[in-house]
């Protein structure tokens, strides 16, 4: 079996994937801060790493997947205060809403979904180890990680000391030994949730949460840590610093980061106010279309968003679903050639040796799919393999039933690895359902004309559809249509 290669942000190159424990993978992905519905930028890593997990399992690995919930955070506290409710009630509400959106996108639940609020003991023990090792220090109830004892700090983001100071989101605090030192524990403020600790009441900093929960569920060192590109610095840089100071070994072997989603070439984010909630998008486009769109570009590439790109994705997904539907229809009825006296002019002859040709196409598509996914999970090329196989299925003649069945099963299996459901019962968007209904009506009108030997009307319908971007083809399985 060919070797899976992963682009490792730490090394800046593709590396052979070799897990710490043979046939087992520990995967951690930073989850959402639960103060709002997830937006499309949040959804991209959810879909990407769900797909990574699916493919690793397809390749025979036992995957332990951990995705946390940050349910203790300044944004949660601020929004809860604005709504006049307790922060834990707000965060619980949006955890539940997260699962609704994630399941709509066919994102499977992680092995573990730990919320920060349920892991305070683990976080406090972690901080205590760092203070005992003199890698962290306490000032008036606040605890900071000291970067002075960490000569490798910045190795993930490849930032110099000056770059780190310019890019770090640090509060001016003269009590810190170094301006770039970051908080592990924050002393309690009036009206905010807090927990008891050796340094007094308070709550954890953002970065320590993931380090503590990753260690609890995956161990001191694990295989893959994933997240969005925006988390490289400071979040993942700080995770590495505190985890490796605590355990004196690499936190993760491979660091994977998906690219930004942009709107008019500007990063989508809540702070910029240019974000689109998944809930709003799926009101207009079926969630499978959204998932298809997110996977249609390599995960490390920037992806620019607008409705037109989702419309294009909808058409692409519809082509694959149409191939599945037509293949199922062909397999459910006796094969029969199109009568010569009813064929439109220009109908291509039935290909010879089609079963062998289709069997070769299946093997080629499967090989291309796996080669694409082995090469740093290149879902864009994997989807291209699906289209290649779908095209071959569309052209299969009636005497290729065995190969057609095998091709159909292969197409559905590869799509399932990507989390795509190509079954004809998958609901389409309202526009797709209307298009299907209208095309069924038009094809029936054309069939009636052909039955009357009114080939002029039949040709007018076929040519008129082509002028409008719809190709109608006569095959041994009957009339088939697809968008050009």
N, C-alpha and C positions, 0 to 999 in steps of 0.2 A: 504494500500500500504506500503510495507517495506520502511524503512528509508534509504536514501542515506547517505553513510559515506565518508568523505574526510580526507585524511592524511594531517594534518596541520603542516607545517614545524615549525611554532611558538611553538606549544605544543609538537611536536615530536610524535604524536599519531593520530590514526583515531578518528574523531569526528562526531557525528550526524550533518548533514547539516540542519541548521535552518536559513533561510535568514532573513535579517532585516525587510523587508516588505513581508508579506505572498504572495506566488505565484509570486514574482518578484525577479530577480537576477541581481545584478550589477557585471560585470566581466571585469577586466582590465588585459591586457596582454601586456608586453613590446614588441614593434615592432622593425623592423630592422633599422640600421643606413644606410642611402641610399647613399652608395658610390660604391657599386658593386652589382652583381647578388647575390641572396641568395644561400648559400650552404646547404648541407644536415643537418648540425647542426642547422642552422636557421629554416629549414623546420620542424624539429621535434616539437617544441612548436606550430607552426602554425597548424599542423595536430592534435596534442593532444588537444589543447584548442578549436579548431573547433569541435572536437568530443565531448568534455565536453559540449559545448554549445548545440550541436544537442541533446545530451541525456537529458539535463535539459529541453529543449523544448519538447522533447518526453514525459517527465514526467509532463508536463503541466505548466512549469514556463515561464513567460515572461522575456526574457533575454535581457538586454542592454549590448552589448559587445563593449568595447573600446580597440582599438589597435593603438598605436601612430606610427608616423614616426619621427625618429630623423634625421632631415634634417639640423641641425646646429651642426657641430662637427669638431674637428681637422682633422680627417681622410678625411672628405669631402673637407675641405679647402686645404689640401695637395694634394689630387688627382686632384682637379679642377685646382690647380696651375700647376701641371705636364702636364695636358691636355690643358692648356691655355684657359680655359673657366671659367665663373662665377660659384661660388659654387651652387647657386640656380638652374642653368641650369643642372648641374651634378645631383643634388639630385632629381630634377623633373624627369629626365630620368630614374633613378633607382627606383623611386616610380612606374612609369608606368611598368617597367620590373618586379617589384615585383608582381603586379596584374596578369601579364601573367603567372608567375610560380605558384602563389597561386591558380589561377583558374584551371590550369592544374591539380593540386593536389586535386581538388574539395574542396578547402577551400573557404567557403562562405565569402563574405565581412562582416566586422564588422559593427555594427550599426553606429559607428563613427571611422574614421581614421584621427585623428588630427595631422597635422604636427606642429612641434615646432615653425617654423617661423611665423605661423599664430596665435600664442598665447602668444606673448611677453607681452601684457598688463596684461594677467592673471598671468604670471610668475613674472612680476615686482611687482604687487600687493601682491603676495604671499611673496616675499622676504621682502617687506616693513612691512608686519605684523610681520615677524620674527625679523626684526631690532627694530621695535617699542616695542616688548616684551623683548628686550635685549637677544634674543636667537641667534642673528647674529650680526656681526660687520663689519664695512667698513674700509679698509686700502688702501688709494691711488687709489680709484676707483674699488678695488676688494672687494667683500663681502663674508665673511666666516660664516659658521654655527659653533657655539661654542659647543663642546661636554661637556665642563665643567659643564654646567647646565643640563645635561641629564644623570642621574644616571642609566637609563635603556638602554643606548646605547650599542648595542651588543646582545640584547635579541633574535633576530631572528637567527643570526649565532652562538650563544652560545660561543662567543669569549671573553676571558679575555682582560684586558687592554693591556697586553704584546702581546697577540695574534693579537689584533687589530692593534697595531703598526707594528708588523712583517708582517701582511698580507695586510695592506692598501697600495694602490698605491698613495703615497703622495709625492709632490714635496718639496724639502728642501726650506723653505721660512721662514726666521727669523722674518718676519712681523706677522706671525700667532701667536696667543696666545698659541696654542697647536699644536704640529706637526700633530695630527690626525684631526684637523679641516678641513672641506672640502669646496670647492668653490661653492657659489650660483650664483655669478655674476663675470665675468672676464672682466677687463678693455680692451678697444679696442687696438689692435695692428695694425701697418701699413699693409694695403692691405687685412685685414680681414673684413668680414661683421660685422656690429655693429648696435646697436639700442640705442636710447636715453633712459636715466634712471635717477633717482634722484642721482645716484652715478657717472654720466658721461656716455659717450658712451661705449658700451660693448656688451657682449652676455652671455647667461645663462650657468651655469654649467650643467652637464649631469643629475644629480639626481633630481634637482628642476623641471625639465621639466615634468617628469612623475607625480610628486606630484600635480603640478598645473593643468595639463590636467585631471587627475583622479578626482580631486575635482570639476572641471568645469562640467564634464559630468555625474559623478556618485554621487557627494555629498561629504560631509566631512568624511563620513564613509560608506563603501560599503562591499559587500559580499566576493568576491574572487579576489585575485591578483595572477596572474600566470606569469611564465617565466622559463627560463632555470636555472639549478642548479648553474651555474656560476654567476648568478645575485644576489644570496643571499647576498654576501658581495663583494664589498661595496654598490652596487646599491640599493638593496631593504632595506638593513639596514639603509642607508641614507635617503631613501624615508620615512621610518617609523619615523625616528628622526625628520625630518623637518615637516612632515604632522601632527604628534601628538603634536609637539610643537606649531604649528599654531592653531589647532582646539581643542586640549585637549581632544581627544577621539581616540579610536583605528582607524587606517587607514583602515584596512581590517579585517574581521573576520577569513578568511581562506587564508593561503599562500600555493600555490601549485607550485612545481618545478619539471620539467622533468629532467631525468638523461642525462648524456653526451652521445654523439655519439663518439666512438673512432675508430681509425685506428691503427691496431696492438697494441691495448690497450693504445694508447695515444690519449688524447682529440683532436677532430677535431676542428681546428680554423684557421682563416686567418693568425694570427700572427705566427703560427707554419708552415704554408705553406703546411699543409696536408689536406686541405679541398677539397671537391668535389662539384662543382656547381650543383644545381638541373637541370639547363639547360643542362649540359653535361650528367648527369645520364639519363635524360628522352630522350636523343637521342638514348640510348641503350635499355632502359626499359620503357614501358608505364607508365605514371604517376600513374595510379591506382595500378600498382605493387609496386611502391615506397610508396604509402600511405599504402597499405596492409602490407608491410615490417615494416613501422614505427609503426603500430598498433599491430604487432604480438608479441610484448614484452610490459610488463607493463610499463607505462610511467615513473615511478620512477626508473626503472632499467637501467643500462648502456647497450648500444647497440653498438656492434662492427660491423664495416662495411667492406664488400668486395663484389665483383661481384657475388661470389658463393651464398652468402646469398640472394641476390636479385633474382638469378636464382631459388633458392628454393622457395622464395615467389611467383615467377611467376607460378611455378607448383601448389602451393597451391591455388592461386587465380583461376587458370585454372580449377581445380577440382570443385570449387564452380560454376564457369560459365558453366561448362559442365553439372552439375546437373540441372541448370536452363534451359539450352537449351534442354536437353532430356525431362524434364518435360513438356516443352511447346510443343515439338514434339508429346509427348504421348497424350496430351490434344487436339491436333489438328486433330487427326485421330481416326477412330473407333477402339475399342479394338479388338484384335484377338489373340488367343493363338498360340504359336509356334507349328506347326504340329509335331506330335511325330516322324514321319519318317524322319524329317529333323533336329532333335535336335542332337547336338554333344553328345558324351558319357560324362556322368558326369554332365549334365545340372541339376541344382537343381529344385525340384518341386515347383510349384506356392504355396506361403504361403496362409494359410486359415485365414479368419477373418482380412484381411489386412487393410480395411478401419479403423476399430477400433484401430488397432495397430498403424497406421499412425497418427490418431488423437491424440492418447496418446503421440506419439513422438513429435508432434507439440507443445503440451502443455508443455512437459518436456523441449524442446529446448527453448521455450520462457521464461519459468521460470528460466532456467539456465542462459540465456542471461541477463535478468534483474538482477538476483542475482549477476552476475559478474560485471555489470556496477554499481550497487548500492554499491558495495564494492570497493570504491575508483577508479571507472572507469577502471576496469580490462579488457581491450580490448583483451588481450591474451585469457582469459577464455571465453569471449564473442564470439570470433572467433571460439573457439572449439565447442561451441553450434551450430554455423552455419554448421560446418563440420558434426556434429552428425545428424542434420536434413537433410543435403544434402545426406548423406549415406542412410537414410530411404527413401528419394524420389527416389533414384536410384533403390531401390529394390521394389518399389510399383508395384503391378500387374495392369492389365488393368481394373479390376472391381473396382478400388479405385479412380476413376476419381474425385469425389467430394472431398475426402480427399487430393488427389494429388494437386488439385487446391488451396485448403486452405494452404497446406504446402508450395507451391510455393510462394504464396502471403506473408506468414509469413517469409520465407527466404529472399525475396526481401526487406521486410520492415525492418527487423533487419539489413541487410547489409546497407540499406540507412541511418540508424542512425549512422553507422560507416563511412558514406561518400563513401561507396563502391557501384559501379554500376555493378551488375552481369548480366545485360541484355546482350543477345547474340550479340547485335549490338555494344557493347563496343569494340573498336579496341584493339587487342592484340599486343604484340611485334612481330617483323618480324619472329622470330623463332617459336612463337606460331601459327601464321597464316600458316606457312609452315607445321607444325606438323598437324594442323587440316586438311589441304588439302591432305597430304599424307595418313592420317588415313582414310579419306573418300574413297580414292582410294583403299586402302588395304581392307577395309570392303566390298566394292563393289565386289572386286575380290573374296573374301571369299563367299559372297552371291551367286555369279555366280557359284562357285564350288558346293555349297550346292544345288542349283537349278538343277545341273546336277547329283546330288546324289554322287558327288565326295567327300565323307566325309574324305578321307585320306588327300587330299589337304587342306580341311577346317581345320582339326586338326593341320596340319603342320603350317598353318598360325597362328592359335591361340596360339600354343605352342611356336612358334618362337618369337612371340610378347612378350610373358610372359618372355622368357629368356632375352629379351632386355628391361625389365622393364615396359611393357605395359600389363595391364590385360584387356582381351576382354571377355565380358559376354553376354550371350543370355538371354533376358528378354521378357516378353509379349509385351514390347514396341519396340522390335528390338534389334540389337546389340549395346552395349554400351562399351566405352573404358575409361580407366583412367590410369594415371601413378601410378606405385607402389611406 
